[in-house]
Amino acid sequence: MKKGLLATFLLVTISSFAQVVKDYNPAIQRTTHMQYFKPVEEHLFSGDCMPYYHNGTFYLYWLLDEGHHAGLGGLGGHQWALSTTTDLINWKHYPVALGIENEEWEKSICTGSVIAEGDKFYAFYATRVKENERVHEQLSYAISTDGGYTYQKQEPNPFYYAPEECISRDFRDPKVFKDENGLFHLFIPGNLKEPSLDGFGGYLVHLTSTDLKNWKEVESPLKGQRGTPECADYFKWNDWYYLLYSIGGHTYYLMSKDTYGPWIYPESQALIEYFGSVYKTAGFKDGRRIAVAYSPCRKDDKDNGDRIWGGTILLREVYQEPDGTLATKFLKEVLPAMHPIATPAIQISSPANIVSVSNGNITMNASGDIGVASLPDLPDNYRISMKIEPKGNYEELGLFLRATDGRKNGYRLELNPDNQTVLMHNTSIHGVEGLDEPILLDVIVNGEFFDVSINNKRCVLNRLPEQKGKNLFFYVKNGNAVIRDIQIQEIKN
């Protein structure tokens, strides 16, 4: 993945990162609580993630980034780092598994995927090259004979070029898989030079092979996209087939009862998070499925700074609804360390006929008004959960986080049932159902991360580094609700 977050940032001093990263030290990285992970080296970041599950081990390959895509003249200079786990709790980090060997030719080892076949692992990826001042992307592959920890590049390299009708600068992120008949497939995101409608040339090049070496092109499963459908993912789960792809960093998914469509586009796109870029998934034990993205940093560490390429690893648990649609929730094994604390005394900011408190439950009757209550002196980092019971329709309700007082009221978390939206300050998710019914709201405030789970079905993350207030406001506007079962845990980093 490259374009969606890149254009706003490459005015940085590219010359500062002219060489490939050689100082990543896997031995000094944290090995538990992997949510929001980045290398401890200040200048290094995590990029696109490539999970894979095999024989009880969860492999997480990820792009090692320096300077937010500024490496090797702004072409990335990325290499594949590797972290593994068997329980999602304890992790082990390794030296670069697939690296740049020739900086004159290999300008980036781009996102890809792996597959185990026989006693070998095969990694498929695109190499970004620069020839005569033009940039191209072309397919390469490498083989591991040590269980997926180190890879040796294979000849011919490249083994496949972009088709004539495809823009060679947009031919990357291959997804490899094996079908039920033993045939191997590659889905490669591409972009047509001459689409039927300008701007809608994004498609997936579809290759097949019987031996993982010789490939032929067949019919595309996805066309007509507004931009290159980057970092595609594909899997079967129970009776459904799923196709994931990302445009501008946002991950969309389609579902079908048949292998390659016709596709259904679900209304609730559970993998779209503005600060969760290019989700890819892998299975895990007991039928579970884990989605992994990277959360881009904000430019200049400002609340309103644009997303910039590279940041921290973001993990979610994905599960299937009865109708086959996907939902997401916090992945419990990777969350920060925390312990319960007593809930501070709830303070009321509205008249008694609008807001009342009894046994730790907040009742708000704010038709034609706004009801406000607050919690003072919260820890710097915490997790707060609650059950919200709306009494009829309401305009909006939610929280203000990291607030100081009513005039500096922090970051607004707004739930809006009519619009089916959840807003976390200046980013939002859409198609959120069930906001007019009892709501389980779970919020993590940890450093600059504001991570929200709604009903264990949808998540939204924002990165907000500036405000540091210690108060929290509850509010309901133009409606009535009861807020109960408030629980707080302090996070210790």
Secondary structure in CASP SS format (residue, H / E / C, confidence):
PFRMAT SS
TARGET T0000
AUTHOR 0000-0000-0000
METHOD secondary structure of the structure
MODEL  1
M C 1.00
K C 1.00
K H 1.00
G H 1.00
L H 1.00
L H 1.00
A C 1.00
T C 1.00
F C 1.00
L C 1.00
L C 1.00
V C 1.00
T C 1.00
I H 1.00
S H 1.00
S H 1.00
F H 1.00
A C 1.00
Q C 1.00
V C 1.00
V C 1.00
K C 1.00
D C 1.00
Y C 1.00
N C 1.00
P H 1.00
A H 1.00
I H 1.00
Q C 1.00
R C 1.00
T C 1.00
T C 1.00
H C 1.00
M C 1.00
Q C 1.00
Y C 1.00
F C 1.00
K C 1.00
P C 1.00
V C 1.00
E C 1.00
E C 1.00
H C 1.00
L E 1.00
F E 1.00
S E 1.00
G E 1.00
D E 1.00
C E 1.00
M E 1.00
P E 1.00
Y E 1.00
Y E 1.00
H E 1.00
N C 1.00
G C 1.00
T E 1.00
F E 1.00
Y E 1.00
L E 1.00
Y E 1.00
W E 1.00
L E 1.00
L E 1.00
D E 1.00
E E 1.00
G C 1.00
H C 1.00
H C 1.00
A E 1.00
G H 1.00
L H 1.00
G H 1.00
G H 1.00
L C 1.00
G E 1.00
G C 1.00
H C 1.00
Q E 1.00
W E 1.00
A E 1.00
L E 1.00
S E 1.00
T E 1.00
T E 1.00
T C 1.00
D C 1.00
L C 1.00
I C 1.00
N C 1.00
W E 1.00
K E 1.00
H E 1.00
Y E 1.00
P E 1.00
V E 1.00
A E 1.00
L E 1.00
G C 1.00
I C 1.00
E C 1.00
N C 1.00
E C 1.00
E C 1.00
W C 1.00
E C 1.00
K C 1.00
S E 1.00
I E 1.00
C E 1.00
T E 1.00
G E 1.00
S E 1.00
V E 1.00
I E 1.00
A E 1.00
E E 1.00
G C 1.00
D C 1.00
K E 1.00
F E 1.00
Y E 1.00
A E 1.00
F E 1.00
Y E 1.00
A E 1.00
T E 1.00
R E 1.00
V E 1.00
K E 1.00
E E 1.00
N C 1.00
E C 1.00
R E 1.00
V E 1.00
H E 1.00
E E 1.00
Q E 1.00
L E 1.00
S E 1.00
Y E 1.00
A E 1.00
I E 1.00
S E 1.00
T C 1.00
D C 1.00
G C 1.00
G C 1.00
Y C 1.00
T C 1.00
Y C 1.00
Q E 1.00
K E 1.00
Q C 1.00
E C 1.00
P C 1.00
N C 1.00
P C 1.00
F C 1.00
Y E 1.00
Y C 1.00
A C 1.00
P C 1.00
E C 1.00
E C 1.00
C E 1.00
I E 1.00
S E 1.00
R E 1.00
D E 1.00
F E 1.00
R C 1.00
D C 1.00
P C 1.00
K E 1.00
V E 1.00
F E 1.00
K E 1.00
D C 1.00
E C 1.00
N C 1.00
G C 1.00
L C 1.00
F E 1.00
H E 1.00
L E 1.00
F E 1.00
I E 1.00
P E 1.00
G E 1.00
N E 1.00
L E 1.00
K C 1.00
E C 1.00
P C 1.00
S C 1.00
L C 1.00
D C 1.00
G C 1.00
F C 1.00
G C 1.00
G E 1.00
Y E 1.00
L E 1.00
V E 1.00
H E 1.00
L E 1.00
T E 1.00
S E 1.00
T C 1.00
D C 1.00
L C 1.00
K C 1.00
N C 1.00
W C 1.00
K E 1.00
E E 1.00
V E 1.00
E C 1.00
S C 1.00
P C 1.00
L C 1.00
K C 1.00
G C 1.00
Q E 1.00
R C 1.00
G C 1.00
T C 1.00
P C 1.00
E E 1.00
C E 1.00
A E 1.00
D E 1.00
Y E 1.00
F E 1.00
K E 1.00
W E 1.00
N C 1.00
D C 1.00
W E 1.00
Y E 1.00
Y E 1.00
L E 1.00
L E 1.00
Y E 1.00
S E 1.00
I E 1.00
G C 1.00
G C 1.00
H E 1.00
T E 1.00
Y E 1.00
Y E 1.00
L E 1.00
M E 1.00
S E 1.00
K C 1.00
D C 1.00
T C 1.00
Y C 1.00
G C 1.00
P C 1.00
W C 1.00
I E 1.00
Y C 1.00
P C 1.00
E C 1.00
S C 1.00
Q C 1.00
A C 1.00
L C 1.00
I C 1.00
E E 1.00
Y C 1.00
F C 1.00
G E 1.00
S E 1.00
V E 1.00
Y E 1.00
K E 1.00
T E 1.00
A E 1.00
G E 1.00
F C 1.00
K H 1.00
D H 1.00
G H 1.00
R C 1.00
R E 1.00
I E 1.00
A E 1.00
V E 1.00
A E 1.00
Y E 1.00
S E 1.00
P E 1.00
C E 1.00
R E 1.00
K H 1.00
D H 1.00
D H 1.00
K C 1.00
D C 1.00
N C 1.00
G C 1.00
D C 1.00
R E 1.00
I E 1.00
W E 1.00
G E 1.00
G E 1.00
T E 1.00
I E 1.00
L E 1.00
L E 1.00
R E 1.00
E E 1.00
V E 1.00
Y E 1.00
Q E 1.00
E C 1.00
P C 1.00
D C 1.00
G C 1.00
T C 1.00
L E 1.00
A E 1.00
T E 1.00
K E 1.00
F E 1.00
L C 1.00
K H 1.00
E H 1.00
V H 1.00
L C 1.00
P C 1.00
A C 1.00
M E 1.00
H E 1.00
P E 1.00
I E 1.00
A C 1.00
T C 1.00
P C 1.00
A C 1.00
I C 1.00
Q E 1.00
I E 1.00
S C 1.00
S C 1.00
P C 1.00
A C 1.00
N C 1.00
I C 1.00
V E 1.00
S E 1.00
V E 1.00
S E 1.00
N C 1.00
G C 1.00
N E 1.00
I E 1.00
T E 1.00
M E 1.00
N E 1.00
A E 1.00
S E 1.00
G E 1.00
D E 1.00
I E 1.00
G E 1.00
V E 1.00
A E 1.00
S E 1.00
L E 1.00
P C 1.00
D C 1.00
L C 1.00
P C 1.00
D C 1.00
N C 1.00
Y E 1.00
R E 1.00
I E 1.00
S E 1.00
M E 1.00
K E 1.00
I E 1.00
E E 1.00
P E 1.00
K C 1.00
G C 1.00
N C 1.00
Y C 1.00
E C 1.00
E E 1.00
L E 1.00
G E 1.00
L E 1.00
F E 1.00
L E 1.00
R E 1.00
A E 1.00
T C 1.00
D E 1.00
G C 1.00
R C 1.00
K E 1.00
N C 1.00
G C 1.00
Y E 1.00
R E 1.00
L E 1.00
E E 1.00
L E 1.00
N E 1.00
P C 1.00
D C 1.00
N C 1.00
Q C 1.00
T E 1.00
V E 1.00
L E 1.00
M E 1.00
H C 1.00
N C 1.00
T E 1.00
S E 1.00
I E 1.00
H C 1.00
G C 1.00
V C 1.00
E C 1.00
G C 1.00
L C 1.00
D C 1.00
E C 1.00
P C 1.00
I E 1.00
L E 1.00
L E 1.00
D E 1.00
V E 1.00
I E 1.00
V E 1.00
N E 1.00
G C 1.00
E C 1.00
F E 1.00
F E 1.00
D E 1.00
V E 1.00
S E 1.00
I E 1.00
N C 1.00
N C 1.00
K C 1.00
R E 1.00
C E 1.00
V E 1.00
L E 1.00
N E 1.00
R E 1.00
L C 1.00
P C 1.00
E C 1.00
Q C 1.00
K C 1.00
G C 1.00
K C 1.00
N E 1.00
L E 1.00
F E 1.00
F E 1.00
Y E 1.00
V E 1.00
K E 1.00
N E 1.00
G E 1.00
N E 1.00
A E 1.00
V E 1.00
I E 1.00
R E 1.00
D E 1.00
I E 1.00
Q E 1.00
I E 1.00
Q E 1.00
E E 1.00
I E 1.00
K C 1.00
N C 1.00
END
